[in-house]
């Protein structure tokens, strides 16, 4: 199943991690657990046995200077002749939530402030959406050393395993 990664991301020693500021010039980077990461300074969360979400995660706290590259990632798709933001996947309903971009709102007659979203069954989404991509934008104060657009699905062909 497709993973939607709309958040801030950073690279440290070639490892891609979600990241956020914890205090002035200190940032927490978090990624999936691999034993080898412990040897380069990543730590397991102390409460990982009681918090299911953190049980397969590790983190490291770094200064801005130690981060190789940082960017904000947003996922989009083309659906019915419009550009949509991939907002979320609701696993229990097997739905994906799409939010139309401004130009698409204009095209389909929605007001700028209309926050209606489309809930699509995941299978329908997979079959009808031809292009899915990530848009990566720089974060002030960090080096931006990644491709600005990365396609996940292009012209109906998956480029990354779903």
Secondary structure as GFF3:
##gff-version 3
##sequence-region A 1 162
A	DSSP	beta_strand	7	12	.	.	.	ID=ss1
A	DSSP	beta_strand	15	23	.	.	.	ID=ss2
A	DSSP	beta_strand	26	32	.	.	.	ID=ss3
A	DSSP	alpha_helix	35	38	.	.	.	ID=ss4
A	DSSP	beta_strand	43	44	.	.	.	ID=ss5
A	DSSP	three_ten_helix	52	54	.	.	.	ID=ss6
A	DSSP	beta_strand	57	63	.	.	.	ID=ss7
A	DSSP	three_ten_helix	64	66	.	.	.	ID=ss8
A	DSSP	beta_strand	69	79	.	.	.	ID=ss9
A	DSSP	beta_strand	82	90	.	.	.	ID=ss10
A	DSSP	beta_strand	95	100	.	.	.	ID=ss11
A	DSSP	alpha_helix	102	107	.	.	.	ID=ss12
A	DSSP	beta_strand	117	121	.	.	.	ID=ss13
A	DSSP	alpha_helix	122	128	.	.	.	ID=ss14
A	DSSP	beta_strand	131	138	.	.	.	ID=ss15
A	DSSP	beta_strand	149	154	.	.	.	ID=ss16
A	DSSP	beta_strand	157	158	.	.	.	ID=ss17
###
